[in-house]
Amino acid sequence: MSQKKKVEKERKMSFDSLPPSVKESLTPEEKELFLHSDEWPESLFEKLEEFIVKE
């Protein structure tokens, strides 16, 4: 369970570090998905593509 809390904390920190213009462009649903979902819709990937690091 602490693993899940850690992931949520990391996601929250990532979200908070986004530029205001990007955060404002996200819908409430996309914000929720960013913070909690295991899978993101294509629209969210497109909005965040410059911040996604590919392995």
C-alpha positions as CSV (number, residue, x, y, z in Angstrom):
1,M,0.0,0.0,0.0
2,S,2.8,2.4,0.7
3,Q,4.0,1.7,-2.9
4,K,0.7,3.1,-4.2
5,K,1.0,6.2,-2.1
6,K,4.5,6.8,-3.3
7,V,3.4,6.6,-6.9
8,E,0.6,9.0,-6.3
9,K,3.0,11.4,-4.6
10,E,5.4,11.2,-7.6
11,R,2.5,11.8,-10.0
12,K,1.3,14.8,-8.0
13,M,4.8,16.2,-8.0
14,S,5.1,15.7,-11.8
15,F,1.7,17.3,-12.3
16,D,2.7,20.3,-10.1
17,S,5.9,20.8,-12.1
18,L,4.1,21.2,-15.4
19,P,3.9,24.7,-16.8
20,P,0.6,26.5,-15.9
21,S,-0.4,26.8,-19.6
22,V,-0.2,23.0,-19.9
23,K,-2.1,22.3,-16.7
24,E,-4.8,24.7,-17.8
25,S,-5.2,23.0,-21.1
26,L,-6.1,19.7,-19.4
27,T,-9.7,18.8,-18.8
28,P,-10.8,17.7,-15.3
29,E,-11.0,14.2,-16.7
30,E,-7.4,14.3,-18.0
31,K,-6.1,15.7,-14.7
32,E,-7.7,12.8,-12.9
33,L,-6.3,10.3,-15.4
34,F,-2.8,11.9,-15.1
35,L,-2.9,11.5,-11.3
36,H,-4.5,8.0,-11.0
37,S,-4.9,6.0,-14.2
38,D,-2.6,3.3,-15.5
39,E,-3.6,4.1,-19.1
40,W,-3.9,7.5,-20.7
41,P,-6.0,8.5,-23.7
42,E,-4.2,9.6,-26.8
43,S,-5.3,13.2,-26.2
44,L,-3.4,13.3,-22.9
45,F,-0.3,12.0,-24.6
46,E,-0.5,14.6,-27.2
47,K,-0.8,17.4,-24.7
48,L,2.1,16.1,-22.7
49,E,4.3,14.8,-25.5
50,E,7.2,17.3,-24.9
51,F,7.4,16.1,-21.3
52,I,7.3,12.4,-21.8
53,V,10.6,10.6,-21.6
54,K,10.7,7.4,-23.7
55,E,12.8,4.6,-22.5
